[in-house]
């Protein structure tokens, strides 16, 4: 079992290691200017508890750094923090770079399980590394949103394709077709084990931010994004079990793990499944510690 630790707060290739250049971001996306506030330390920032401000910031970041001119989300879907999502992509690139026989970048295919309405991993990955992506999703509204993002950015339809997962209990089945090969899969799994736990988590974040219970949140999300039976550990456990059937069609299977206490039982599942190599890649975004687990057969 190997753990790879990231020494600095963000990956060395992450474009967001320094403070946001709000002046440049406002030039890239003028609507962001309406949300800029000056902190007591005389720095430009936004109210990160305001979902409209966070959405405008993401639009500016995607325009300025990743050449994504159109990016919209339906109401109620997760608005992801771009720096942390970029870290997963860069750390995954490091994992792929270890391969003795490296494919040309435009031949590297990545599968995003649960790409969401925001399509964030494919957007970053195709720009930073030229990879081709397949994004799977069970939510029809999310698929429609992701399709609109692709259509709104010329050239993305040659780099990103979407597949609807018709079986809500399946992850790879019905998505990975015969004779397809993916260098890696990635996934940001549901965190909670029930709708009640997801609601409690939202209320806890509200209290931490000093917000009223009915205040709008930038960390909202659809049911499929927030919870599933068995929570994070159950979801990843099912992914491990199903990955056995696609061992010859994927170089690496990877998945974010938010709760570090879930790692020991997942390691046991991987051992029982016959994984011959397992990595845990530690990441950090500010005070938040995160990681993804990677395995292959």
Residue pairs with C-beta under 8 A, 6 or more apart in sequence:
1 267
1 278
1 280
2 277
2 278
2 279
2 280
3 279
3 280
3 281
3 282
4 91
4 94
4 279
4 280
4 281
4 282
5 282
6 87
6 91
6 281
6 282
6 283
6 284
8 17
8 284
9 17
9 284
9 285
9 286
10 16
10 17
10 83
10 86
10 87
10 284
10 285
11 17
11 86
11 87
11 90
11 91
11 283
12 90
13 90
13 93
13 128
14 83
14 86
14 87
14 90
15 65
15 86
16 61
16 65
16 82
16 83
16 86
19 43
20 45
20 57
20 61
22 32
22 36
22 44
22 45
23 44
24 64
25 32
25 57
25 60
25 61
25 64
26 32
26 33
26 36
26 60
28 60
28 63
28 64
29 56
29 59
29 60
29 63
29 64
31 56
31 59
32 46
32 56
32 57
32 59
32 60
34 56
35 46
35 47
35 50
35 52
35 53
35 56
35 57
36 44
36 45
36 46
37 44
37 45
37 46
37 47
38 44
38 45
39 45
46 53
46 54
46 56
46 57
47 53
48 54
48 218
49 209
49 211
49 215
49 217
49 218
50 216
50 218
51 79
51 216
51 217
51 218
51 220
53 218
54 79
54 218
55 73
55 79
55 218
58 71
58 79
58 80
58 82
59 71
61 82
62 68
62 71
62 82
62 123
63 69
63 71
66 123
66 124
66 127
66 128
67 127
68 123
68 127
68 149
68 153
69 152
69 153
70 148
70 149
70 152
70 153
71 118
71 123
71 149
71 152
72 145
72 148
72 149
72 152
73 79
73 117
73 118
73 145
74 117
74 141
74 145
76 220
76 221
76 222
77 116
77 117
77 118
77 141
77 142
77 145
77 220
77 221
77 222
77 225
78 116
78 117
78 118
78 219
78 220
78 221
78 222
78 225
79 118
79 218
79 219
79 220
80 116
80 118
80 120
81 285
82 120
82 124
83 285
84 283
84 285
84 288
84 290
85 120
85 121
85 124
85 188
86 124
86 128
87 283
87 285
88 121
88 186
88 188
88 256
88 283
88 292
89 121
89 124
89 125
89 128
89 129
90 128
91 281
91 283
91 292
92 110
92 125
92 184
92 186
92 252
92 254
92 292
93 128
93 129
95 184
95 252
95 254
95 279
95 281
95 294
96 102
96 108
96 183
96 184
96 251
96 252
99 251
103 183
105 129
105 130
105 131
106 130
106 131
106 132
107 132
108 129
108 130
108 131
108 132
108 183
109 131
109 132
109 133
109 134
109 180
109 181
109 182
109 183
110 121
110 122
110 125
110 131
110 132
110 133
110 134
110 182
110 183
110 184
110 185
110 186
111 133
111 134
111 135
111 136
111 172
111 175
111 176
111 182
111 184
111 185
111 186
111 250
112 121
112 122
112 133
112 134
112 135
112 136
112 185
112 186
112 187
113 136
113 171
113 172
113 175
113 185
113 186
113 187
113 239
113 255
114 136
114 137
114 138
114 187
114 188
114 189
114 224
114 225
115 121
115 122
115 133
115 135
115 136
115 137
115 142
115 146
115 162
116 137
116 142
116 146
116 188
116 225
117 139
117 141
117 142
117 145
117 146
117 222
118 145
118 146
118 149
119 135
119 145
119 146
119 149
119 150
119 160
121 133
121 135
121 186
121 188
122 133
122 135
122 159
122 160
123 149
123 156
123 160
125 131
125 133
126 132
126 133
126 156
126 159
126 160
130 159
131 159
131 183
132 159
132 160
133 159
133 160
133 161
134 160
134 161
134 162
134 163
134 175
134 182
135 146
135 160
135 161
135 162
135 163
136 162
136 163
136 164
136 165
136 171
136 175
137 143
137 146
137 162
137 163
137 164
137 165
138 164
138 165
138 166
138 168
138 224
139 222
139 224
140 164
141 222
142 222
142 224
143 162
143 164
146 162
147 162
149 156
150 156
150 157
150 160
150 162
151 157
163 174
163 175
165 171
165 174
165 175
166 174
167 173
167 174
168 224
169 238
170 242
171 187
171 238
171 239
171 242
172 185
172 239
172 242
172 243
172 245
172 246
173 242
173 245
176 182
176 246
176 249
176 250
180 249
181 249
181 250
181 251
182 249
182 250
182 251
183 250
183 251
183 252
184 250
184 251
184 252
184 253
184 254
184 294
185 250
185 252
185 253
185 254
185 255
186 254
186 255
186 292
187 239
187 254
187 255
187 256
188 256
189 228
189 232
189 235
189 236
189 239
189 255
189 256
190 224
190 225
190 226
190 227
190 228
190 231
190 232
190 235
191 198
191 201
191 226
191 227
191 231
191 232
191 258
191 259
192 198
192 201
192 226
192 227
192 228
192 231
192 232
193 227
193 228
193 229
193 230
193 231
193 234
194 227
194 231
195 223
195 226
195 227
197 227
197 231
198 221
198 223
198 226
198 227
201 226
202 217
202 219
202 220
203 213
205 217
205 219
206 212
206 213
206 215
206 217
211 217
228 234
228 235
230 237
230 238
232 257
232 258
232 259
232 262
233 259
233 262
233 265
233 266
236 255
236 257
236 262
236 266
236 293
237 265
237 266
237 269
239 253
239 255
240 253
240 266
240 269
240 270
240 273
240 275
240 295
241 269
241 273
243 250
243 253
243 273
243 295
243 297
244 273
244 274
244 297
247 296
247 297
250 296
251 296
252 294
252 295
252 296
253 294
253 295
253 296
254 292
254 293
254 294
254 295
255 292
255 293
256 290
256 291
256 292
257 263
257 266
257 280
257 290
257 291
257 292
257 293
258 290
260 289
260 291
263 280
263 291
263 293
266 293
267 278
270 278
270 295
273 297
274 297
275 295
275 296
275 297
276 296
276 297
277 295
277 296
278 293
278 294
278 295
279 293
279 294
279 295
280 291
280 292
280 293
280 294
281 291
281 292
281 293
281 294
282 289
282 290
282 291
283 289
283 290
283 291
283 292
284 290
